[in-house]
Amino acid sequence: MSPGVQILAQLAMLAAGVAVGYAIRTLVHRSQHGKIGELSKNAEREAEALVKQARVDAKEIVLKAREEFERSTDRRRAEMEKLEERFSAREQNLDRKADLVEERMREIDRREKSLRQQQETQEERERELTAALSRQAEELARIAGMTREDARRQLMDQIAESLEAERGALIRRFQEENRQRLTQDAREVMVAAMQRYAGDCAYERTTSTVPLPNEDMKGRIIGREGRNIRAIEAATGVSVLIDDTPDAVVVSCFDPVRREIARIALERLVSDGRIHPTRIEEMVAKVRKEIEAELQQAGQEVVEKLGVARLRPNIVGLLGRLKYRYSYSQNVLMHAVEVASMMGMIAAQLGLDERKAKRAGLLHDIGKAVDHEIEGSHALIGADLLKRAGEDEDVINAVAAHHEDVEKTSLLAILVDICDTLSASRPGARSETTELYLKRLEQLEAIGKAFEGVEACYAIQAGRELRVVVEPTHITEDRAAILARDMAQRIEKEMRYPGQIRVSVIRETRAVEYAK
């Protein structure tokens, strides 16, 4: 029995003794009243019962203490086992870490050894190179009769020349790689701008037709001895052509604004029926004021549409005059809007000032509004107008240099040149109509298909490239180069086209089988 259990048993016996003493004291007290005998027996019985009960209680206490001790022992044993497992795991981790540290130390030792070997090898090579250079210098000095210093200088010059040549080759290679990469990036930027904007096609007009209600109206337009027609031509500055065209007269003038004023005035005179010199002058003056207001409004609408701010009213009016101005088959105002839009898109992608780019694109052809009145290039005329209006120097240079009249001094001028070319070279924009453009593409493909061995032929990039796919069994690699040259020569001989056309002959071998 453990010491704790013994102590509990002793305490139980002590409690039983106390109970027995208490019972005897009670009996003694009762015996003082005359019932000593009977009470003594009862006390003995009660004492025995108490002793028995005390023994039972003591045993129960002992059992409970033993159970509690066993439970406590089990808990401690479990805790000890957990601690042992934890210590064992820590020991294993420490062992693994120790192994890793040892492995890393071995790896470091190996690397240090390898580095020392490499360093020794490098030092040995340097010593060998130094010795070789010394021997070469001595040999050069011996052969050429030079001093050691002269030989060393000559050898260093040779090494410098060799390194310079290698540097030049590297520079050319990097320049070519950069050029190709920049060319590809520029193409992607321009193609993205062209895809995001597409304007309508317009066609050049130098005459306007005015319908008449009947043939008698031609005589009234001419007037007595031709005074009415002379008054119209004098007031508007146009030529009125009266020919055999039934129920119509033709107004002709190189200035589209004057032609439009004459057309509207003549239509109103015909509708009013009163045609005489005084009425003609009044009507022309009224229509001229309306057209000027319309041009100012047209210019203002374009400026607001593009978000170009702080333009002087006279510049806005000149922009409006471009509404009736055509360059070949392209409306100049729409061309300016198109250039400004593409300028803004490209400038945004390149991180440039988008508002200034739009401003330069919109104003680049402003000189065409007055180039029939002022001698000189419309680019220089426009630059002079903008300079008087207090425009930014970059915008003025971009306008003046977009036809190479002056040197470009900013990236903005280069972008104006690029976007002007993009707008002018799109199908139907300038010298040919859409129908003629399609016919040129058909003729281009027909020329390519006319050669023997051609499998397919495609005109791409708005007719600027002819891509030809040939049969590899009929056309060899050497023959493909000759075929491309022959096609280019035939295109030059038989076709008329703007710019240049690239001929690309593609020859590839394909192996085809079918699984049945």
LINURNOR-V571522 format. One record per pair of residues at least 4 apart in sequence whose ideal C-beta (glycine too) atoms are under 7 Angstrom apart, sorted by the first residue. I is the first residue (numbers start at 1). GAP is how many residues later the second one is. Records with the same first field share a line. If there is no record, write none. Layout:
# LINURNOR-V571522
I->GAP / GAP
This chain:
# LINURNOR-V571522
1->4 / 5
2->67
3->4
4->4 / 61 / 65
5->4 / 57 / 60 / 61
6->4
7->4
8->4 / 53 / 54 / 57
9->4 / 49 / 53
10->4
11->4
12->4 / 42 / 45 / 46 / 49
13->4 / 45
14->4
15->4 / 39
16->4 / 34 / 35 / 38 / 39
17->4
18->4
19->4 / 31 / 35
20->4 / 27 / 30 / 31
21->4
22->4
23->4 / 20 / 23 / 24 / 27
24->4 / 19 / 23
25->4
26->4 / 17
27->4 / 12 / 13 / 16
30->5 / 9
31->4 / 5 / 8 / 9
35->4
36->4
37->4
38->4
39->4
40->4
41->4
42->4
43->4
44->4
45->4
46->4
47->4
48->4
49->4
50->4
51->4
52->4
53->4
54->4
55->4
56->4
57->4
58->4
59->4
60->4
61->4
62->4
63->4
64->4
65->4
66->4
67->4
68->4
69->4
70->4
71->4
72->4
73->4
74->4
75->4
76->4
77->4
78->4
79->4
80->4
81->4
82->4
83->4
84->4
85->4
86->4
87->4
88->4
89->4
90->4
91->4
92->4
93->4
94->4
95->4
96->4
97->4
98->4
99->4
100->4
101->4
102->4
103->4
104->4
105->4
106->4
107->4
108->4
109->4
110->4
111->4
112->4
113->4
114->4
115->4
116->4
117->4
118->4
119->4
120->4
121->4
122->4
123->4
124->4
125->4
126->4
127->4
128->4
129->4
130->4
131->4
132->4
133->4 / 22
134->4
135->4
136->4 / 19
137->4 / 11 / 14 / 15 / 18
138->4
139->4
140->4 / 6 / 11 / 14 / 15
141->5 / 6 / 7 / 10
146->4 / 5
147->4
148->4
149->4
150->4
151->4
152->4
153->4
154->4
155->4
156->4
157->4
158->4
159->4
160->4
161->4
162->4
163->4
164->4
165->4
166->4
167->4
168->4
169->4
170->4
171->4
172->4
173->4
174->4
175->4
176->4
177->4
178->4
179->4
180->4
181->4
182->4
183->4
184->4
185->4
186->4
187->4
188->4
189->4 / 157 / 160
190->4 / 156 / 228 / 232
191->4
192->4
193->4 / 149 / 152 / 153
194->228
196->149
197->141 / 144 / 145
199->135 / 139
200->134
201->227 / 228 / 233
202->124 / 127 / 128 / 129 / 132
203->126 / 230
204->122 / 124 / 125
205->121
206->46 / 48
207->43 / 44 / 45
208->43 / 51 / 55
209->39 / 41
210->38 / 39 / 41 / 53 / 56 / 57 / 60
211->36 / 37
212->5 / 6 / 35 / 36 / 37 / 58
213->4
214->33
215->31 / 32
216->4
217->4 / 53
218->4 / 24 / 31
220->55
221->7 / 8 / 21 / 28 / 54
222->4 / 6 / 7 / 20
223->4 / 5 / 6 / 52
226->4
227->4 / 50
228->4 / 47 / 48 / 49 / 52
229->4 / 11
230->4
231->4 / 46 / 49 / 50
232->4 / 8 / 30 / 34 / 48
233->5 / 6 / 7
235->45 / 46 / 49
236->22 / 25 / 26 / 29 / 48
237->16 / 18 / 21
238->13 / 14 / 15 / 20 / 21 / 24
239->13 / 14
240->9 / 11
241->8 / 9 / 11
242->7
251->8 / 11 / 12 / 15
253->5 / 6 / 9
254->118
255->4 / 117
256->4 / 68 / 69 / 70
257->4 / 34 / 64 / 67
258->4
259->4
260->4 / 31 / 64
261->4 / 23 / 26 / 27 / 30
262->4
263->4
264->4 / 23
265->4 / 18 / 19 / 22
266->4
267->4
268->4 / 15
269->6 / 10 / 11 / 14
274->5
275->4 / 5
276->4
277->4
278->4
279->4
280->4
281->4
282->4
283->4
284->4
285->4
286->4
287->4
288->4
289->4
290->4
291->4
292->4
293->4
294->4
295->4 / 22 / 25 / 26 / 28
296->4 / 20 / 21 / 24
297->4
298->4 / 22 / 25
299->4 / 17 / 18 / 20 / 21
300->4 / 16
301->4
302->4 / 17 / 31 / 35
303->5 / 8 / 13
306->31 / 34 / 52 / 56
307->48 / 51
308->50 / 51 / 54
311->4 / 5
312->77
313->4
314->4
315->4 / 51 / 74
316->4
317->4
318->48 / 51 / 52
319->14 / 47
321->4 / 48
322->10 / 11 / 14 / 43 / 46 / 47
323->10
325->7 / 43 / 44
326->4 / 5 / 6
327->5 / 8
328->102 / 103
329->101 / 104
330->5 / 94 / 99 / 100
331->4
332->4 / 33 / 36
333->4
334->4
335->4 / 30 / 88
336->4 / 26 / 28 / 29
337->4 / 25
338->4 / 85
339->4 / 22 / 25 / 80 / 81 / 84
340->4 / 18 / 21 / 22
341->4
342->4 / 77 / 80 / 81
343->4 / 14 / 15 / 17 / 18 / 72 / 73 / 76
344->4 / 10 / 13 / 14
345->4
346->4 / 69 / 73
347->5 / 6 / 7 / 10 / 68
348->6
352->5 / 59
353->4
354->4
355->4
356->4 / 36 / 38 / 39 / 56
357->4 / 55 / 58
358->4
359->4 / 36
360->4 / 35 / 38 / 39 / 52 / 56
361->55 / 58
363->19 / 23 / 32 / 36
364->34 / 35 / 38 / 52 / 56
365->13 / 17
366->16 / 19 / 20
367->4 / 11 / 12 / 14 / 15 / 18
368->10
370->4 / 11
371->7 / 10
374->7
376->4 / 5
377->4 / 26 / 28
378->4
379->4 / 20 / 21 / 23 / 24 / 26
380->4 / 20 / 25
381->4
382->4 / 17
383->4 / 13 / 16 / 17
384->4
385->4
386->5 / 9 / 10 / 13
387->4 / 9
391->4 / 5
392->4
393->4
394->4 / 16 / 18
395->4
396->4
397->4 / 11 / 12 / 13 / 16
398->4 / 12 / 14 / 15 / 18
400->5 / 6
401->4 / 5 / 6 / 7 / 12
402->11 / 14 / 15 / 18
408->5 / 6
409->4
411->4
412->4
413->4
414->4
415->4
416->4
417->4
418->4
419->4
420->4
421->4
422->4
423->6
424->5 / 6
425->4 / 73
426->36
427->7 / 10 / 35
428->5 / 6 / 9
431->67
432->4 / 5
433->4
434->4
435->4
436->4
437->4 / 26
438->4
439->4
440->4 / 23 / 55 / 57
441->4 / 18 / 22
442->4
443->4 / 52
444->4 / 15 / 19 / 22 / 47 / 51
445->4 / 12 / 13 / 14
446->4
447->40 / 43 / 44 / 47
448->6 / 9 / 18 / 20 / 39
449->5 / 8
451->32 / 36
453->17 / 18 / 21 / 22
454->14 / 16
455->14 / 15 / 16
456->13
457->9 / 11
458->9
459->4 / 7
460->5 / 7
461->4
463->34
464->35 / 37 / 38
465->36 / 37 / 39
466->21 / 35 / 37
467->37 / 39
468->19 / 35 / 36 / 37 / 38
469->37
470->5 / 10 / 13 / 35 / 37
471->4
472->35 / 36 / 37
475->4 / 5 / 8 / 32
476->4
477->30
478->4
479->4
480->4 / 25 / 27
481->4
482->4
483->4 / 22
484->4 / 19 / 21
485->4
486->4
487->4 / 16
488->4 / 15
489->4
490->4
491->4 / 10
497->4
